[in-house]
């Protein structure tokens, strides 16, 4: 098609067509999508992940998460570790950090406000956890819209 445009309208027009039709220079919209945090095959763990995401702003106990998965707390801990290599507490922290990263990239909310939204009463504790899981401080994760 570009050869036809070049022959009929010239190489400069073909180059413009390439820039506007072939190369998509728009910024990716992927940052605005909240993806499932982890992909697990165990339906009980999927239910736990969904429950954590839906209740991200409050404290969640191991007993409560185990009830969601319809297993004992010990069985939940074993399944989480076998599937994901982390403890249930670390799973909660990972999901919180993932949501916080999304909010940092897509909103203008302050780090303290985001910390509260994802369940941390202490912003300093949130910063430590964020750095441990994300490898950077929250303020460095800010997106171009923030």
C-alpha positions in Angstrom: 0.0 0.0 0.0 2.8 2.4 0.9 4.5 1.7 -2.5 1.3 2.7 -4.2 1.1 6.0 -2.2 4.7 6.7 -2.9 4.2 6.1 -6.7 1.0 8.2 -6.9 1.7 11.0 -4.4 5.5 10.9 -3.8 7.9 9.7 -1.1 7.2 12.5 1.3 3.5 11.8 1.4 4.2 8.1 1.8 6.4 9.0 4.8 3.6 11.0 6.3 1.2 8.1 5.8 3.6 5.9 7.6 3.8 8.2 10.5 0.0 8.7 10.9 -1.4 5.3 9.9 1.3 2.7 10.6 3.0 4.1 13.7 0.8 4.7 16.7 2.5 7.4 18.7 -0.3 7.7 21.3 0.8 6.9 24.8 -0.3 3.4 26.0 -3.6 3.2 27.8 -2.5 0.1 29.7 -1.5 2.1 32.7 -5.2 3.0 33.3 -6.3 -0.6 33.4 -6.3 -2.5 36.7 -5.1 -5.9 35.8 -5.7 -9.0 37.9 -2.8 -8.9 40.3 -1.9 -12.5 40.0 -3.1 -15.3 37.9 -3.7 -18.5 39.9 -5.7 -21.6 38.9 -7.0 -22.4 42.4 -10.5 -21.0 42.6 -10.2 -20.5 46.4 -7.1 -18.3 45.9 -8.8 -16.3 43.1 -11.7 -15.7 45.5 -9.1 -14.5 48.1 -7.4 -12.2 45.6 -10.8 -10.7 44.6 -11.8 -10.3 48.3 -8.5 -8.5 49.1 -8.9 -6.2 46.1 -12.5 -5.4 47.1 -11.6 -4.8 50.7 -8.2 -3.2 50.2 -8.8 -0.3 52.5 -9.3 -2.3 55.7 -7.4 -4.7 57.8 -7.8 -8.3 56.8 -7.1 -11.2 59.1 -5.9 -14.7 58.1 -9.0 -16.2 59.5 -11.2 -14.0 57.3 -9.2 -14.8 54.2 -9.4 -18.5 55.0 -13.2 -18.3 55.3 -13.4 -16.7 51.9 -11.4 -19.6 50.5 -13.5 -22.1 52.5 -10.3 -23.7 54.1 -8.5 -23.5 57.4 -6.0 -20.7 58.0 -3.1 -23.2 57.8 -4.4 -24.7 54.5 -4.7 -21.3 53.0 -1.1 -20.4 54.1 0.1 -23.7 52.4 -1.8 -23.1 49.2 -0.7 -19.4 48.9 2.9 -20.5 49.5 2.7 -23.4 47.0 1.1 -21.3 44.3 2.7 -17.9 44.8 5.7 -18.5 47.0 4.6 -15.9 49.6 2.7 -15.8 52.8 -1.0 -14.6 52.9 0.2 -11.4 54.6 2.7 -10.8 51.7 -0.1 -11.5 49.2 -2.2 -8.7 50.8 0.8 -6.4 50.7 1.5 -7.1 47.1 -2.0 -6.4 46.1 -2.0 -3.2 48.1 1.2 -2.1 46.5 -0.1 -3.0 43.0 -3.2 -0.9 43.6 -1.1 2.0 45.1 1.2 1.9 42.1 -1.9 2.2 39.8 -3.2 5.1 41.8 0.2 6.9 41.8 0.4 6.5 38.0 -3.2 7.6 37.2 -4.3 10.1 39.8 -3.2 13.3 41.5 -3.9 12.0 45.0 -1.1 12.5 47.6 1.0 9.6 48.7 -0.6 9.9 52.2 -4.1 9.7 50.7 -3.2 6.7 48.6 -1.6 5.0 51.6 -4.9 5.4 53.5 -6.9 4.2 50.5 -5.0 0.9 50.3 -5.2 0.2 54.0 -2.1 1.8 55.6 -2.8 4.1 58.6 0.9 5.0 58.7 2.3 6.6 55.5 5.8 5.8 56.6 5.0 2.1 56.9 3.4 2.3 53.4 6.5 3.8 51.9 8.7 1.1 53.4 6.4 -1.7 52.1 6.1 0.0 48.7 9.8 0.3 48.4 10.3 -3.4 49.4 7.8 -4.7 46.8 8.1 -2.1 44.0 11.8 -1.4 44.3 11.4 2.3 44.4 9.8 5.1 46.5 6.2 5.9 45.8 7.0 9.5 44.6 9.1 8.0 41.9 6.2 6.0 40.5 4.2 9.1 39.6 2.9 9.0 36.1 2.8 11.9 33.6 -0.8 12.7 34.5 -0.1 13.2 38.2 
